[in-house]
């Protein structure tokens, strides 16, 4: 037994949940779908039964019904195919799964096309095209355009068919989309119809190489048919026989026999060319049997035409006459049906042409977008290299500046202490100014160093269990010592606020920065710090009734080395790094900073952080 099959069957047997069983059965069905359609359908029906029995998510039925419908189409059971595909389409409509719906509409279009219902087929493909464009799904759009091209081909308009199909091929190759082999096969089929057999052969050989490299044996059947048709059209009949016979050797199992149709049809025509009439009859009769159970009337009357020719070559004129009569009878029915549909087909063709023009425009836009993306990538790489060089320079310079600054601050503190003991108040004031400016400069250097670490991805946070209330009051103690006279500082925080996981030092750094800015731009009135909890987050809110931020400068608020341009700010310069660092530190915690501001009324900054604690982690009351 094949080891892969054993593994798949074991996965079904050992699945621990209904959902795992459904997934395993679907994977097992995918395995059988390449050579035994009936067995694949059995496993998919089991999967659907589990979905219904265990009340699983109804959306799980969409791919199940879709694949069952596709397999019934492969079995040439078109009635069952339509039934399951329509069930899948109804579920996609109910659950707003537009991309899946587009895929199912394409399959319905293909089934209707095989039945010879070209108007219905085009209608389905156009619906799929509209949905694909609405969802901006380039692959789904290409597949819908491919279906439209196939319908044109079946209607006998090879020029329009090749226009669409070659466009799909170009689109897939340009954007590295999957399914290039199908696009090649479709183009090759149309080249056969218009007698360009060398082109058909080349496309078929390319398609076969791709399918074999992907180990897609079923898709290789289509490619071999195109290659055989190409060789047959070029008069190289022995080479053609080889490819048709390879298909028949592969399609031996009962469930794969419906797919023997076109290979048998091609071999029958080839045997007529070689005057091997008994073999031609054998192949064509078998293809007729398959066609009667699955194919449209158009294909059946073509088989009768060739059968009449083969029986005539054998000298069986009675049977030849019967086949010829059947050919004419079905031909009249087919062309009568075609005339009734002509008006509808013209209308659909007009809509299709409009869709084609729109697709060409989309393709042009896609090429322009691709060029723009490449240019942007180059610019981003250059900017990244420059940014990294800048960050390395800033980090080095910051370290070099901190060492002498710490010495200056330390010596200033010692001198201040000594002068205070000597009661030399005049010099104490000067030394305090040195100390204060040293601390300010050290703060600026630390901000530059933090930003350099953030930009190079080297800044690390150290999360720990923390109390929002304690953070607020520790920050408030620091701020209260340096708060402005005439500005009221309001603190609101409940001691019962739930704990959360953060880097306490970095959160304090953020709040101190926001409060420092609030006091800086509030000459009189109030500054407020509030802590609140929601079901999933902790919020720190810093508000003031200061000068506010102009609306046209809000977008630059968090840009590095940028400050809001106000008369007040021109006298109180900083690095323009405080808010960008605050934002990045909060984002490292998985949080966010939001800001609201009105000029003349004040500003409000809201820091939102995830709680990151489950109920089992919170302390007992």
FINUKOL-611089 format. One record per residue (C-alpha): x, y, z. Coordinates in steps of 0.02 Angstrom, whole numbers, plus 50000, padded with zeros to 5 digits. Each point is the difference from the previous one (the first is absolute). Example, Ala and Ser with C-alpha at 12.3 -4.5 7.8 and 13.67 -1.06 7.14 Angstrom:
FINUKOL-611089
506154977550390/500695017249967/
END
This chain:
FINUKOL-611089
500005000050000/500615017449959/500815008050152/499175016849969/498304991649995/500394990950163/500455016550084/498405008249939/498934985550060/500895000150167/499645018650018/498144996349979/500054985750126/500955009850133/499115016749982/499555006250175/498625012349955/498615000549869/500885014949917/501634990149986/499034985449925/499215011449869/501705007149954/500794982649988/498574993449892/500175015049884/501864996849981/499654981649964/498735005249868/501315011349920/501134984849986/498694989549910/499415014649891/501494997449884/499504982449947/498404993650084/498605012949998/498684988550078/501114996050149/500385018450024/498135003950003/499714986450132/501245008350119/499305017449967/498244994050041/500664992850164/500785016850040/498355009049963/499054987750110/501155004350147/499775018749970/498114997950010/499984987350144/501145010550112/499285017049951/501695006349941/500235016649911/498894999449842/501405008549902/500954983450009/498714993049878/500485012549863/501624991549943/499214982950026/498505003549886/501135009049876/501194985249983/498574987349989/499245010549860/501675000949910/500244981150015/498264996549932/500455011349854/501554989449971/498864984750004/498895008649869/498534999750121/499535017949964/498334999850091/500834994950164/501435012349967/498785014649983/499044994450155/501525000250114/500775015749925/498375009550024/499964994450183/501785006450021/499565016549914/498505002550116/501134997950153/501285012549932/498585012449975/499364997550178/501745002050076/500645013749882/501454989249936/500195009349835/501664992649943/499364982150025/498375004849917/500945006149846/500924983249991/498364990450010/499175011049868/501454996049884/499714981350026/498145002249964/500485009549842/501124985649946/498634987150027/498755010349899/501295002249862/500264981249989/498114998149986/500005012449855/499045013350099/501155014249951/498895014350057/499864992850175/501874996350000/500455017949954/498805006650131/500874989950137/501745005149941/499515018449994/499304999150177/501644992150055/500995013749911/499005013750088/500254992050172/501874997349969/500255018349955/498975005750149/501164989750113/501555005849902/500534981749977/501104999449846/500084980949990/498104998150011/499815013449867/501204990949884/499034983850022/498355008749960/500745007749842/500664982849953/498254992850014/499315013849889/501344995849871/499534981650006/498175004049969/500475010849851/500984985249934/498524988150019/498915012849910/501214999449853/500765017250025/501834994950011/500635017749973/499145006450158/500434983950091/501865001749966/499955018450043/499354996050173/501024984250028/501675007549949/499625014950111/499744987950146/501644991149959/500955016649997/499195005350164/500454983950089/501794999849939/500285018550038/499364998550179/500614982350035/498224993950026/499624981250011/499154990649859/501145005049855/499844982149933/498105001849987/500185016449906/501224991649879/498814985349973/498535011749965/501005010049873/500614984049917/498204993849980/499515015749904/501564999149892/499464982349951/498285006449950/500725013249883/501294988149926/501585007550078/500644982950051/501835004750028/499475013350125/498804987750084/501404987250013/501215012550078/498725005850129/499494982050041/501814994850027/500295014750118/498424995450097/500524981750014/501725004750067/499215010550137/498694986950050/501304986250011/501185010850103/498545003150120/499544981349996/498255004849944/499594984449900/498195004549968/500425016949923/501284991149891/498544991449912/499435016649925/501775004549947/500254983249912/498385002349904/500615016949937/501714992949952/499174985349910/498835011849907/501485010749951/500974985149931/498434993449912/499725016849916/501815000349942/499814982549925/501154991650128/498724986650044/501114987550090/500575013350124/498185004950026/499494981950037/501314999050137/499265014550099/498174994849980/500424982250052/500955006150154/498405008650056/498954984349975/501284989750098/499885012450145/498105001649996/499644981650035/499025000550164/498115000349990/499855017450076/501255007349875/499184992649844/498955015649964/501635009349973/500464987849860/498735009049888/501155011949904/501464987849987/498844986849924/499255013049883/501745005449943/500574981949974/498424996449899/500365014749884/501824994949986/499564981949954/498865006649862/501475009849930/501014983750001/498534990349922/499934988850155/498115000550001/499594985750122/501125008050133/499235016949962/498254992750029/500564992250163/500705016450069/498565010749937/498634988350065/500795000550173/500125019049992/498175000749944/499464989750149/500905012050118/499355015349907/498184994450009/500094999250190/500895016450027/500445011149852/498945012849908/499074996649837/501295009649899/501394987750042/498864984949974/499525004849822/501855002549958/500354982250061/498574993349891/500755008949850/501684991250022/499154983450036/499055001349836/501665002849911/500824985150089/498554988049964/499995005549818/501864996149990/499634982550067/498624997649869/498634999350133/498855012049908/498464995950106/500885005250159/500815014749912/498285006149943/499304998650177/501455010250072/499835012749861/498135002150037/500365002250185/501335012849956/498775010649897/498614998250128/501075006150143/500805013349892/498295007749964/499564999850186/501665007950047/499905013849871/498175003450042/500505002150182/501445011149947/498865011449900/498845002150149/501475004850109/500835011449872/499225016250064/500464995950180/501754995049949/500275016549909/499465009550155/501174989950110/501405002049872/499805018850010/500164999450189/501494988549983/500865012049881/499765014150126/500754988750133/501464996249885/500395018449974/499945002750187/501174985150025/501255007449877/499975016250098/500264990250161/501474990949925/500805016549950/499735006850175/500744984050073/501595002549898/500135018150056/499724994650181/501364986849985/501255013149937/499505011750141/500234986050128/501754996149934/500505018450007/499285001650175/500954984450057/501645007549938/499625016550086/499534990950161/501634990049997/501015015949978/499035008850137/500224985050116/501894999949972/500075018750035/498924998250155/501084985950067/501585010249972/499195014950089/499454989050145/501744992650021/500755017550000/498735006550127/500264985050115/501895002349996/499925018850029/498724998150140/501124987950094/501485011849976/499015014850068/499234991250151/501664996350085/500605018250017/498225005950035/499824988250148/501665006750066/499425018149981/498354996350089/500884990550139/501295013650030/498635013349995/499054990850138/501594999050108/500405018549973/498195004950039/500074990050162/501665007850051/499445017949959/498384997450094/500984994950155/501055015849977/498395010149977/500685007549839/498265002749930/500555010449849/501074986049929/498744986550050/498735007649879/501284999349858/500484982050038/498164995150009/499785007249826/501474989349939/499254984750084/498265003249927/500655002749822/501114984750016/498504989450047/499015007349853/501424996349879/500154982350069/498134997649972/500195005549819/501474988249973/499004985750077/498575003849880/501184999349851/500724983550063/498254992650025/499495005049824/501594992349929/499634983750092/498195000049939/500485003049819/501304986050003/498814988250091/501164998750152/498875007950130/499384986450117/498565001450124/499934990250162/498184995950039/499454996950179/498394999550100/499565017950045/498645010550083/499315014549895/499585009450159/501794998550065/500725005749833/498865015450000/500475005150176/501874997449977/499925010849843/498925012750091/501295001450141/501375004249874/498925012549905/499335008650157/501765005150052/500285009549838/498215005449956/499705018349954/499225012050122/498265005149943/499684983449912/498964987450097/500574981949986/498544987650013/500284981350024/498594987249985/500354981450023/499104986350094/501134989050112/498914985149947/500495001549816/500504982749935/501844995949978/500784998149829/501654995049920/501145014249944/501765006950011/499645011750147/501505011349970/499555002849817/498165003750037/500545012850130/501175007549870/498545002049879/498845007850130/501355011950062/500305005749821/498155003249970/499805009150166/501575010349968/499255005849834/498335003650083/500795011450131/501155007649871/498535006349895/498815004550143/500355016750085/498474999850111/498554988250029/500244981450028/500874983949945/499164983450036/500674982050008/498694986250002/500114981050001/498524989349947/499654981649959/498954991849866/499654981549977/501604997749898/501105015250030/500705012950119/499915018349946/501065014650061/499285017049952/501005016250006/498935015749975/500315018650012/499115016349962/501545007949922/500315007849830/499524984449898/500724993649836/499535007249828/499044987549893/501215001949853/501464994450111/499194984650077/500684988549864/501815005050042/499774997650187/500874983050008/501345003249869/501804999250060/500965016350023/498395009849968/499135011950118/498345009049992/500325017749937/499275011950129/500695016250075/500124990950166/501014985949924/501245011849919/500595005250173/499954982350075/500964989449877/500254981050015/500604986049891/498314995749927/500284982050056/498924998750156/498344995849916/500744988449866/500914990350137/498424999450105/499004993249853/501324986749960/500134994550182/498124997950011/499964990549835/501354988350067/498734995750136/498664996749869/499105016250044/499615016749920/499975018950029/498565010649940/499915019050006/498625013049994/500325018750004/499135016649971/500985016149986/499695011050152/499094986250096/501354986950034/500564982449954/499604982250051/501184985249978/499314982450030/501234985750026/499174982949980/500934984350055/499404981849998/499734992350171/500864983649951/499374991150155/498774985650002/498794998350145/501084986250074/501495012050005/499125013750098/500235000250188/498624993350113/498915013050083/
END
